[in-house]
Amino acid sequence: MVQRSAARYVQNDYHYTSSVTNMLRESTLEQRRNQASLTMLHKIQNKQVNVDHSHLTTTRNNKFLIPHLKTKHHVNSFFPRAIRLWNELPTEIMDAPTVPAFASGLNKFYAF
């Protein structure tokens, strides 16, 4: 019961004809987290949010080099995790000029 209510809340769809079963199938928490991380990295790269990213190095094909980590504690922190996801994306999604275009490309790529 709680999961069904949470699905309606996350999707912001409370209409009585909406199928909660389909909402539960649409995307997992991990997929939403990955999409949010990639969207934030897109905003950081395009200077839409004020986050220092001078420590990140990009290659010619708009991919990032994963920063060298001395300890295992930071392997799953934001930048290393988001960069691994980013480097798997096709270049046409990475080069999206706006956030809605980027999100649309992500939805098509991951089939959310």
KOLGU-4560 file (N, C-alpha, C; in nm, 3 decimals, padded with zeros to 5 digits):
<recs>
<n_xx: 00.081 n_yy: -00.119 n_zz: 00.000 ca_xx: 00.000 ca_yy: 00.000 ca_zz: 00.000 c_xx: 00.086 c_yy: 00.126 c_zz: 00.000 mol: A seq: 1 type: MET>
<n_xx: 00.191 n_yy: 00.127 n_zz: 00.082 ca_xx: 00.279 ca_yy: 00.244 ca_zz: 00.090 c_xx: 00.351 c_yy: 00.264 c_zz: -00.044 mol: A seq: 2 type: VAL>
<n_xx: 00.393 n_yy: 00.154 n_zz: -00.105 ca_xx: 00.464 ca_yy: 00.164 ca_zz: -00.233 c_xx: 00.374 c_yy: 00.224 c_zz: -00.341 mol: A seq: 3 type: GLN>
<n_xx: 00.249 n_yy: 00.188 n_zz: -00.341 ca_xx: 00.155 ca_yy: 00.242 ca_zz: -00.441 c_xx: 00.133 c_yy: 00.392 c_zz: -00.418 mol: A seq: 4 type: ARG>
<n_xx: 00.121 n_yy: 00.432 n_zz: -00.293 ca_xx: 00.106 ca_yy: 00.574 ca_zz: -00.262 c_xx: 00.232 c_yy: 00.651 c_zz: -00.300 mol: A seq: 5 type: SER>
<n_xx: 00.348 n_yy: 00.590 n_zz: -00.274 ca_xx: 00.474 ca_yy: 00.654 ca_zz: -00.310 c_xx: 00.487 c_yy: 00.669 c_zz: -00.461 mol: A seq: 6 type: ALA>
<n_xx: 00.441 n_yy: 00.570 n_zz: -00.536 ca_xx: 00.446 ca_yy: 00.578 ca_zz: -00.683 c_xx: 00.362 c_yy: 00.694 c_zz: -00.733 mol: A seq: 7 type: ALA>
<n_xx: 00.244 n_yy: 00.711 n_zz: -00.678 ca_xx: 00.159 ca_yy: 00.824 ca_zz: -00.718 c_xx: 00.227 c_yy: 00.957 c_zz: -00.682 mol: A seq: 8 type: ARG>
<n_xx: 00.289 n_yy: 00.962 n_zz: -00.566 ca_xx: 00.357 ca_yy: 01.084 ca_zz: -00.522 c_xx: 00.474 c_yy: 01.118 c_zz: -00.613 mol: A seq: 9 type: TYR>
<n_xx: 00.558 n_yy: 01.018 n_zz: -00.644 ca_xx: 00.676 ca_yy: 01.040 ca_zz: -00.727 c_xx: 00.636 c_yy: 01.083 c_zz: -00.868 mol: A seq: 10 type: VAL>
<n_xx: 00.532 n_yy: 01.020 n_zz: -00.921 ca_xx: 00.487 ca_yy: 01.052 ca_zz: -01.056 c_xx: 00.397 c_yy: 01.176 c_zz: -01.058 mol: A seq: 11 type: GLN>
<n_xx: 00.355 n_yy: 01.220 n_zz: -00.939 ca_xx: 00.262 ca_yy: 01.333 ca_zz: -00.926 c_xx: 00.136 c_yy: 01.310 c_zz: -01.009 mol: A seq: 12 type: ASN>
<n_xx: 00.081 n_yy: 01.189 n_zz: -00.998 ca_xx: -00.036 ca_yy: 01.150 ca_zz: -01.074 c_xx: -00.136 c_yy: 01.085 c_zz: -00.978 mol: A seq: 13 type: ASP>
<n_xx: -00.236 n_yy: 01.159 n_zz: -00.940 ca_xx: -00.336 ca_yy: 01.111 ca_zz: -00.844 c_xx: -00.471 c_yy: 01.083 c_zz: -00.909 mol: A seq: 14 type: TYR>
<n_xx: -00.476 n_yy: 01.085 n_zz: -01.041 ca_xx: -00.603 ca_yy: 01.064 ca_zz: -01.110 c_xx: -00.652 c_yy: 00.921 c_zz: -01.089 mol: A seq: 15 type: HIS>
<n_xx: -00.780 n_yy: 00.904 n_zz: -01.070 ca_xx: -00.833 ca_yy: 00.772 ca_zz: -01.036 c_xx: -00.823 c_yy: 00.671 c_zz: -01.151 mol: A seq: 16 type: TYR>
<n_xx: -00.808 n_yy: 00.719 n_zz: -01.275 ca_xx: -00.796 ca_yy: 00.626 ca_zz: -01.387 c_xx: -00.651 c_yy: 00.588 c_zz: -01.417 mol: A seq: 17 type: THR>
<n_xx: -00.557 n_yy: 00.648 n_zz: -01.348 ca_xx: -00.416 ca_yy: 00.618 ca_zz: -01.370 c_xx: -00.380 c_yy: 00.483 c_zz: -01.311 mol: A seq: 18 type: SER>
<n_xx: -00.302 n_yy: 00.408 n_zz: -01.384 ca_xx: -00.262 ca_yy: 00.275 ca_zz: -01.340 c_xx: -00.136 c_yy: 00.283 c_zz: -01.254 mol: A seq: 19 type: SER>
<n_xx: -00.149 n_yy: 00.247 n_zz: -01.129 ca_xx: -00.034 ca_yy: 00.248 ca_zz: -01.039 c_xx: 00.063 c_yy: 00.136 c_zz: -01.077 mol: A seq: 20 type: VAL>
<n_xx: 00.011 n_yy: 00.027 n_zz: -01.129 ca_xx: 00.098 ca_yy: -00.083 ca_zz: -01.172 c_xx: 00.193 c_yy: -00.036 c_zz: -01.281 mol: A seq: 21 type: THR>
<n_xx: 00.143 n_yy: 00.042 n_zz: -01.376 ca_xx: 00.230 ca_yy: 00.096 ca_zz: -01.480 c_xx: 00.330 c_yy: 00.196 c_zz: -01.423 mol: A seq: 22 type: ASN>
<n_xx: 00.287 n_yy: 00.273 n_zz: -01.323 ca_xx: 00.379 ca_yy: 00.367 ca_zz: -01.259 c_xx: 00.494 c_yy: 00.292 c_zz: -01.193 mol: A seq: 23 type: MET>
<n_xx: 00.463 n_yy: 00.182 n_zz: -01.129 ca_xx: 00.566 ca_yy: 00.103 ca_zz: -01.061 c_xx: 00.662 c_yy: 00.039 c_zz: -01.159 mol: A seq: 24 type: LEU>
<n_xx: 00.617 n_yy: 00.012 n_zz: -01.279 ca_xx: 00.703 ca_yy: -00.048 ca_zz: -01.382 c_xx: 00.790 c_yy: 00.054 c_zz: -01.453 mol: A seq: 25 type: ARG>
<n_xx: 00.749 n_yy: 00.180 n_zz: -01.450 ca_xx: 00.815 ca_yy: 00.283 ca_zz: -01.531 c_xx: 00.962 c_yy: 00.302 c_zz: -01.497 mol: A seq: 26 type: GLU>
<n_xx: 00.993 n_yy: 00.333 n_zz: -01.375 ca_xx: 01.133 ca_yy: 00.358 ca_zz: -01.343 c_xx: 01.159 c_yy: 00.325 c_zz: -01.196 mol: A seq: 27 type: SER>
<n_xx: 01.278 n_yy: 00.276 n_zz: -01.174 ca_xx: 01.319 ca_yy: 00.243 ca_zz: -01.038 c_xx: 01.385 c_yy: 00.364 c_zz: -00.974 mol: A seq: 28 type: THR>
<n_xx: 01.407 n_yy: 00.355 n_zz: -00.845 ca_xx: 01.476 ca_yy: 00.462 ca_zz: -00.774 c_xx: 01.616 c_yy: 00.481 c_zz: -00.829 mol: A seq: 29 type: LEU>
<n_xx: 01.684 n_yy: 00.372 n_zz: -00.862 ca_xx: 01.819 ca_yy: 00.381 ca_zz: -00.918 c_xx: 01.818 c_yy: 00.456 c_zz: -01.051 mol: A seq: 30 type: GLU>
<n_xx: 01.720 n_yy: 00.429 n_zz: -01.136 ca_xx: 01.711 ca_yy: 00.498 ca_zz: -01.264 c_xx: 01.685 c_yy: 00.647 c_zz: -01.244 mol: A seq: 31 type: GLN>
<n_xx: 01.597 n_yy: 00.681 n_zz: -01.152 ca_xx: 01.569 ca_yy: 00.822 ca_zz: -01.126 c_xx: 01.691 c_yy: 00.892 c_zz: -01.067 mol: A seq: 32 type: ARG>
<n_xx: 01.764 n_yy: 00.821 n_zz: -00.980 ca_xx: 01.886 ca_yy: 00.878 ca_zz: -00.921 c_xx: 01.991 c_yy: 00.901 c_zz: -01.029 mol: A seq: 33 type: ARG>
<n_xx: 02.007 n_yy: 00.804 n_zz: -01.119 ca_xx: 02.104 ca_yy: 00.820 ca_zz: -01.228 c_xx: 02.067 c_yy: 00.935 c_zz: -01.319 mol: A seq: 34 type: ASN>
<n_xx: 01.938 n_yy: 00.948 n_zz: -01.350 ca_xx: 01.895 ca_yy: 01.058 ca_zz: -01.435 c_xx: 01.918 c_yy: 01.192 c_zz: -01.367 mol: A seq: 35 type: GLN>
<n_xx: 01.892 n_yy: 01.200 n_zz: -01.238 ca_xx: 01.914 ca_yy: 01.325 ca_zz: -01.165 c_xx: 02.063 c_yy: 01.359 c_zz: -01.161 mol: A seq: 36 type: ALA>
<n_xx: 02.148 n_yy: 01.259 n_zz: -01.142 ca_xx: 02.293 ca_yy: 01.283 ca_zz: -01.139 c_xx: 02.342 c_yy: 01.331 c_zz: -01.275 mol: A seq: 37 type: SER>
<n_xx: 02.295 n_yy: 01.268 n_zz: -01.381 ca_xx: 02.338 ca_yy: 01.309 ca_zz: -01.515 c_xx: 02.288 c_yy: 01.448 c_zz: -01.549 mol: A seq: 38 type: LEU>
<n_xx: 02.166 n_yy: 01.480 n_zz: -01.508 ca_xx: 02.112 ca_yy: 01.613 ca_zz: -01.533 c_xx: 02.193 c_yy: 01.719 c_zz: -01.458 mol: A seq: 39 type: THR>
<n_xx: 02.229 n_yy: 01.689 n_zz: -01.335 ca_xx: 02.311 ca_yy: 01.784 ca_zz: -01.257 c_xx: 02.448 c_yy: 01.801 c_zz: -01.322 mol: A seq: 40 type: MET>
<n_xx: 02.509 n_yy: 01.693 n_zz: -01.369 ca_xx: 02.639 ca_yy: 01.704 ca_zz: -01.435 c_xx: 02.628 c_yy: 01.786 c_zz: -01.564 mol: A seq: 41 type: LEU>
<n_xx: 02.518 n_yy: 01.772 n_zz: -01.635 ca_xx: 02.494 ca_yy: 01.852 ca_zz: -01.756 c_xx: 02.484 c_yy: 02.000 c_zz: -01.719 mol: A seq: 42 type: HIS>
<n_xx: 02.413 n_yy: 02.029 n_zz: -01.611 ca_xx: 02.401 ca_yy: 02.169 ca_zz: -01.567 c_xx: 02.536 c_yy: 02.224 c_zz: -01.522 mol: A seq: 43 type: LYS>
<n_xx: 02.614 n_yy: 02.143 n_zz: -01.453 ca_xx: 02.746 ca_yy: 02.187 ca_zz: -01.408 c_xx: 02.835 c_yy: 02.216 c_zz: -01.527 mol: A seq: 44 type: ILE>
<n_xx: 02.834 n_yy: 02.127 n_zz: -01.624 ca_xx: 02.919 ca_yy: 02.146 ca_zz: -01.742 c_xx: 02.880 c_yy: 02.270 c_zz: -01.822 mol: A seq: 45 type: GLN>
<n_xx: 02.752 n_yy: 02.298 n_zz: -01.829 ca_xx: 02.704 ca_yy: 02.413 ca_zz: -01.905 c_xx: 02.692 c_yy: 02.539 c_zz: -01.820 mol: A seq: 46 type: ASN>
<n_xx: 02.751 n_yy: 02.536 n_zz: -01.699 ca_xx: 02.755 ca_yy: 02.651 ca_zz: -01.608 c_xx: 02.618 c_yy: 02.707 c_zz: -01.576 mol: A seq: 47 type: LYS>
<n_xx: 02.520 n_yy: 02.618 n_zz: -01.560 ca_xx: 02.386 ca_yy: 02.660 ca_zz: -01.519 c_xx: 02.370 c_yy: 02.656 c_zz: -01.368 mol: A seq: 48 type: GLN>
<n_xx: 02.464 n_yy: 02.591 n_zz: -01.300 ca_xx: 02.472 ca_yy: 02.594 ca_zz: -01.154 c_xx: 02.615 c_yy: 02.629 c_zz: -01.117 mol: A seq: 49 type: VAL>
<n_xx: 02.630 n_yy: 02.694 n_zz: -01.005 ca_xx: 02.762 ca_yy: 02.742 ca_zz: -00.966 c_xx: 02.833 c_yy: 02.638 c_zz: -00.879 mol: A seq: 50 type: ASN>
<n_xx: 02.890 n_yy: 02.537 n_zz: -00.946 ca_xx: 02.967 ca_yy: 02.433 ca_zz: -00.879 c_xx: 03.105 c_yy: 02.429 c_zz: -00.943 mol: A seq: 51 type: VAL>
<n_xx: 03.206 n_yy: 02.434 n_zz: -00.861 ca_xx: 03.342 ca_yy: 02.431 ca_zz: -00.914 c_xx: 03.371 c_yy: 02.294 c_zz: -00.974 mol: A seq: 52 type: ASP>
<n_xx: 03.402 n_yy: 02.294 n_zz: -01.101 ca_xx: 03.438 ca_yy: 02.169 ca_zz: -01.168 c_xx: 03.573 c_yy: 02.182 c_zz: -01.239 mol: A seq: 53 type: HIS>
<n_xx: 03.657 n_yy: 02.270 n_zz: -01.187 ca_xx: 03.788 ca_yy: 02.291 ca_zz: -01.248 c_xx: 03.877 c_yy: 02.168 c_zz: -01.234 mol: A seq: 54 type: SER>
<n_xx: 03.847 n_yy: 02.081 n_zz: -01.139 ca_xx: 03.928 ca_yy: 01.961 ca_zz: -01.121 c_xx: 03.893 c_yy: 01.853 c_zz: -01.222 mol: A seq: 55 type: HIS>
<n_xx: 03.788 n_yy: 01.873 n_zz: -01.301 ca_xx: 03.748 ca_yy: 01.774 ca_zz: -01.400 c_xx: 03.813 c_yy: 01.804 c_zz: -01.534 mol: A seq: 56 type: LEU>
<n_xx: 03.855 n_yy: 01.701 n_zz: -01.602 ca_xx: 03.919 ca_yy: 01.715 ca_zz: -01.732 c_xx: 03.832 c_yy: 01.648 c_zz: -01.837 mol: A seq: 57 type: THR>
<n_xx: 03.806 n_yy: 01.719 n_zz: -01.947 ca_xx: 03.727 ca_yy: 01.661 ca_zz: -02.055 c_xx: 03.819 c_yy: 01.621 c_zz: -02.170 mol: A seq: 58 type: THR>
<n_xx: 03.774 n_yy: 01.524 n_zz: -02.247 ca_xx: 03.847 ca_yy: 01.480 ca_zz: -02.365 c_xx: 03.785 c_yy: 01.547 c_zz: -02.487 mol: A seq: 59 type: THR>
<n_xx: 03.838 n_yy: 01.517 n_zz: -02.604 ca_xx: 03.788 ca_yy: 01.578 ca_zz: -02.727 c_xx: 03.642 c_yy: 01.544 c_zz: -02.755 mol: A seq: 60 type: ARG>
<n_xx: 03.600 n_yy: 01.424 n_zz: -02.720 ca_xx: 03.464 ca_yy: 01.382 ca_zz: -02.751 c_xx: 03.366 c_yy: 01.410 c_zz: -02.636 mol: A seq: 61 type: ASN>
<n_xx: 03.396 n_yy: 01.513 n_zz: -02.553 ca_xx: 03.308 ca_yy: 01.562 ca_zz: -02.448 c_xx: 03.287 c_yy: 01.462 c_zz: -02.335 mol: A seq: 62 type: ASN>
<n_xx: 03.379 n_yy: 01.370 n_zz: -02.318 ca_xx: 03.374 ca_yy: 01.277 ca_zz: -02.206 c_xx: 03.468 c_yy: 01.329 c_zz: -02.097 mol: A seq: 63 type: LYS>
<n_xx: 03.444 n_yy: 01.287 n_zz: -01.976 ca_xx: 03.526 ca_yy: 01.328 ca_zz: -01.863 c_xx: 03.624 c_yy: 01.218 c_zz: -01.827 mol: A seq: 64 type: PHE>
<n_xx: 03.741 n_yy: 01.258 n_zz: -01.780 ca_xx: 03.834 ca_yy: 01.162 ca_zz: -01.722 c_xx: 03.794 c_yy: 01.143 c_zz: -01.576 mol: A seq: 65 type: LEU>
<n_xx: 03.789 n_yy: 01.019 n_zz: -01.533 ca_xx: 03.752 ca_yy: 00.990 ca_zz: -01.395 c_xx: 03.869 c_yy: 01.032 c_zz: -01.306 mol: A seq: 66 type: ILE>
<n_xx: 03.842 n_yy: 01.113 n_zz: -01.205 ca_xx: 03.953 ca_yy: 01.159 ca_zz: -01.119 c_xx: 04.017 c_yy: 01.042 c_zz: -01.046 mol: A seq: 67 type: PRO>
<n_xx: 04.147 n_yy: 01.052 n_zz: -01.028 ca_xx: 04.221 ca_yy: 00.949 ca_zz: -00.955 c_xx: 04.183 c_yy: 00.957 c_zz: -00.808 mol: A seq: 68 type: HIS>
<n_xx: 04.145 n_yy: 00.844 n_zz: -00.754 ca_xx: 04.103 ca_yy: 00.840 ca_zz: -00.614 c_xx: 04.204 c_yy: 00.759 c_zz: -00.534 mol: A seq: 69 type: LEU>
<n_xx: 04.251 n_yy: 00.817 n_zz: -00.427 ca_xx: 04.351 ca_yy: 00.749 ca_zz: -00.344 c_xx: 04.288 c_yy: 00.647 c_zz: -00.251 mol: A seq: 70 type: LYS>
<n_xx: 04.162 n_yy: 00.666 n_zz: -00.218 ca_xx: 04.093 ca_yy: 00.572 ca_zz: -00.129 c_xx: 03.968 c_yy: 00.520 c_zz: -00.197 mol: A seq: 71 type: THR>
<n_xx: 03.915 n_yy: 00.413 n_zz: -00.145 ca_xx: 03.793 ca_yy: 00.353 ca_zz: -00.199 c_xx: 03.667 c_yy: 00.425 c_zz: -00.149 mol: A seq: 72 type: LYS>
<n_xx: 03.683 n_yy: 00.516 n_zz: -00.054 ca_xx: 03.567 ca_yy: 00.581 ca_zz: 00.008 c_xx: 03.490 c_yy: 00.669 c_zz: -00.090 mol: A seq: 73 type: HIS>
<n_xx: 03.558 n_yy: 00.723 n_zz: -00.189 ca_xx: 03.494 ca_yy: 00.820 ca_zz: -00.278 c_xx: 03.454 c_yy: 00.762 c_zz: -00.413 mol: A seq: 74 type: HIS>
<n_xx: 03.464 n_yy: 00.632 n_zz: -00.429 ca_xx: 03.433 ca_yy: 00.569 ca_zz: -00.558 c_xx: 03.287 c_yy: 00.593 c_zz: -00.597 mol: A seq: 75 type: VAL>
<n_xx: 03.198 n_yy: 00.590 n_zz: -00.499 ca_xx: 03.056 ca_yy: 00.608 ca_zz: -00.528 c_xx: 03.005 c_yy: 00.747 c_zz: -00.494 mol: A seq: 76 type: ASN>
<n_xx: 03.095 n_yy: 00.843 n_zz: -00.476 ca_xx: 03.051 ca_yy: 00.980 ca_zz: -00.454 c_xx: 03.003 c_yy: 01.039 c_zz: -00.587 mol: A seq: 77 type: SER>
<n_xx: 02.951 n_yy: 01.161 n_zz: -00.581 ca_xx: 02.881 ca_yy: 01.217 ca_zz: -00.697 c_xx: 02.964 c_yy: 01.218 c_zz: -00.825 mol: A seq: 78 type: PHE>
<n_xx: 03.080 n_yy: 01.285 n_zz: -00.825 ca_xx: 03.152 ca_yy: 01.303 ca_zz: -00.950 c_xx: 03.200 c_yy: 01.172 c_zz: -01.012 mol: A seq: 79 type: PHE>
<n_xx: 03.266 n_yy: 01.082 n_zz: -00.940 ca_xx: 03.307 ca_yy: 00.957 ca_zz: -01.005 c_xx: 03.189 c_yy: 00.873 c_zz: -01.057 mol: A seq: 80 type: PRO>
<n_xx: 03.081 n_yy: 00.869 n_zz: -00.979 ca_xx: 02.965 ca_yy: 00.790 ca_zz: -01.020 c_xx: 02.897 c_yy: 00.853 c_zz: -01.142 mol: A seq: 81 type: ARG>
<n_xx: 02.877 n_yy: 00.985 n_zz: -01.139 ca_xx: 02.811 ca_yy: 01.054 ca_zz: -01.249 c_xx: 02.898 c_yy: 01.052 c_zz: -01.376 mol: A seq: 82 type: ALA>
<n_xx: 03.029 n_yy: 01.061 n_zz: -01.359 ca_xx: 03.118 ca_yy: 01.058 ca_zz: -01.476 c_xx: 03.114 c_yy: 00.922 c_zz: -01.545 mol: A seq: 83 type: ILE>
<n_xx: 03.109 n_yy: 00.815 n_zz: -01.466 ca_xx: 03.099 ca_yy: 00.682 ca_zz: -01.528 c_xx: 02.971 c_yy: 00.671 c_zz: -01.610 mol: A seq: 84 type: ARG>
<n_xx: 02.860 n_yy: 00.723 n_zz: -01.558 ca_xx: 02.734 ca_yy: 00.721 ca_zz: -01.632 c_xx: 02.741 c_yy: 00.812 c_zz: -01.755 mol: A seq: 85 type: LEU>
<n_xx: 02.801 n_yy: 00.929 n_zz: -01.737 ca_xx: 02.813 ca_yy: 01.027 ca_zz: -01.846 c_xx: 02.891 c_yy: 00.971 c_zz: -01.964 mol: A seq: 86 type: TRP>
<n_xx: 03.000 n_yy: 00.903 n_zz: -01.935 ca_xx: 03.086 ca_yy: 00.851 ca_zz: -02.041 c_xx: 03.021 c_yy: 00.740 c_zz: -02.122 mol: A seq: 87 type: ASN>
<n_xx: 02.912 n_yy: 00.683 n_zz: -02.071 ca_xx: 02.838 ca_yy: 00.580 ca_zz: -02.146 c_xx: 02.737 c_yy: 00.640 c_zz: -02.243 mol: A seq: 88 type: GLU>
<n_xx: 02.707 n_yy: 00.769 n_zz: -02.228 ca_xx: 02.605 ca_yy: 00.833 ca_zz: -02.312 c_xx: 02.656 c_yy: 00.858 c_zz: -02.453 mol: A seq: 89 type: LEU>
<n_xx: 02.567 n_yy: 00.854 n_zz: -02.553 ca_xx: 02.605 ca_yy: 00.895 ca_zz: -02.689 c_xx: 02.633 c_yy: 01.046 c_zz: -02.693 mol: A seq: 90 type: PRO>
<n_xx: 02.717 n_yy: 01.088 n_zz: -02.784 ca_xx: 02.757 ca_yy: 01.229 ca_zz: -02.790 c_xx: 02.640 c_yy: 01.322 c_zz: -02.821 mol: A seq: 91 type: THR>
<n_xx: 02.540 n_yy: 01.278 n_zz: -02.895 ca_xx: 02.427 ca_yy: 01.367 ca_zz: -02.926 c_xx: 02.347 c_yy: 01.401 c_zz: -02.800 mol: A seq: 92 type: GLU>
<n_xx: 02.347 n_yy: 01.313 n_zz: -02.701 ca_xx: 02.280 ca_yy: 01.346 ca_zz: -02.575 c_xx: 02.367 c_yy: 01.440 c_zz: -02.493 mol: A seq: 93 type: ILE>
<n_xx: 02.497 n_yy: 01.413 n_zz: -02.488 ca_xx: 02.589 ca_yy: 01.499 ca_zz: -02.412 c_xx: 02.587 c_yy: 01.642 c_zz: -02.463 mol: A seq: 94 type: MET>
<n_xx: 02.573 n_yy: 01.658 n_zz: -02.593 ca_xx: 02.579 ca_yy: 01.790 ca_zz: -02.655 c_xx: 02.445 c_yy: 01.862 c_zz: -02.657 mol: A seq: 95 type: ASP>
<n_xx: 02.345 n_yy: 01.811 n_zz: -02.589 ca_xx: 02.213 ca_yy: 01.874 ca_zz: -02.589 c_xx: 02.226 c_yy: 02.018 c_zz: -02.535 mol: A seq: 96 type: ALA>
<n_xx: 02.166 n_yy: 02.115 n_zz: -02.603 ca_xx: 02.184 ca_yy: 02.254 ca_zz: -02.564 c_xx: 02.106 c_yy: 02.296 c_zz: -02.439 mol: A seq: 97 type: PRO>
<n_xx: 01.994 n_yy: 02.230 n_zz: -02.412 ca_xx: 01.912 ca_yy: 02.268 ca_zz: -02.297 c_xx: 01.887 c_yy: 02.147 c_zz: -02.208 mol: A seq: 98 type: THR>
<n_xx: 01.844 n_yy: 02.175 n_zz: -02.087 ca_xx: 01.814 ca_yy: 02.067 ca_zz: -01.992 c_xx: 01.694 c_yy: 01.984 c_zz: -02.039 mol: A seq: 99 type: VAL>
<n_xx: 01.585 n_yy: 02.044 n_zz: -02.089 ca_xx: 01.475 ca_yy: 01.960 ca_zz: -02.138 c_xx: 01.516 c_yy: 01.870 c_zz: -02.255 mol: A seq: 100 type: PRO>
<n_xx: 01.599 n_yy: 01.921 n_zz: -02.345 ca_xx: 01.648 ca_yy: 01.838 ca_zz: -02.456 c_xx: 01.735 c_yy: 01.725 c_zz: -02.404 mol: A seq: 101 type: ALA>
<n_xx: 01.817 n_yy: 01.754 n_zz: -02.304 ca_xx: 01.902 ca_yy: 01.652 ca_zz: -02.242 c_xx: 01.816 c_yy: 01.546 c_zz: -02.175 mol: A seq: 102 type: PHE>
<n_xx: 01.717 n_yy: 01.588 n_zz: -02.098 ca_xx: 01.628 ca_yy: 01.494 ca_zz: -02.029 c_xx: 01.551 c_yy: 01.407 c_zz: -02.128 mol: A seq: 103 type: ALA>
<n_xx: 01.508 n_yy: 01.467 n_zz: -02.236 ca_xx: 01.438 ca_yy: 01.390 ca_zz: -02.340 c_xx: 01.530 c_yy: 01.285 c_zz: -02.402 mol: A seq: 104 type: SER>
<n_xx: 01.654 n_yy: 01.323 n_zz: -02.428 ca_xx: 01.751 ca_yy: 01.228 ca_zz: -02.481 c_xx: 01.779 c_yy: 01.115 c_zz: -02.383 mol: A seq: 105 type: GLY>
<n_xx: 01.787 n_yy: 01.149 n_zz: -02.254 ca_xx: 01.807 ca_yy: 01.046 ca_zz: -02.152 c_xx: 01.690 c_yy: 00.949 c_zz: -02.148 mol: A seq: 106 type: LEU>
<n_xx: 01.569 n_yy: 01.003 n_zz: -02.155 ca_xx: 01.450 ca_yy: 00.917 ca_zz: -02.152 c_xx: 01.450 c_yy: 00.820 c_zz: -02.269 mol: A seq: 107 type: ASN>
<n_xx: 01.490 n_yy: 00.867 n_zz: -02.385 ca_xx: 01.494 ca_yy: 00.779 ca_zz: -02.503 c_xx: 01.607 c_yy: 00.677 c_zz: -02.490 mol: A seq: 108 type: LYS>
<n_xx: 01.722 n_yy: 00.721 n_zz: -02.440 ca_xx: 01.837 ca_yy: 00.632 ca_zz: -02.429 c_xx: 01.813 c_yy: 00.520 c_zz: -02.327 mol: A seq: 109 type: PHE>
<n_xx: 01.758 n_yy: 00.557 n_zz: -02.213 ca_xx: 01.732 ca_yy: 00.459 ca_zz: -02.108 c_xx: 01.593 c_yy: 00.398 c_zz: -02.117 mol: A seq: 110 type: TYR>
<n_xx: 01.510 n_yy: 00.449 n_zz: -02.208 ca_xx: 01.371 ca_yy: 00.403 ca_zz: -02.226 c_xx: 01.296 c_yy: 00.406 c_zz: -02.094 mol: A seq: 111 type: ALA>
<n_xx: 01.298 n_yy: 00.523 n_zz: -02.027 ca_xx: 01.225 ca_yy: 00.539 ca_zz: -01.900 c_xx: 01.077 c_yy: 00.540 c_zz: -01.929 mol: A seq: 112 type: PHE>
</recs>
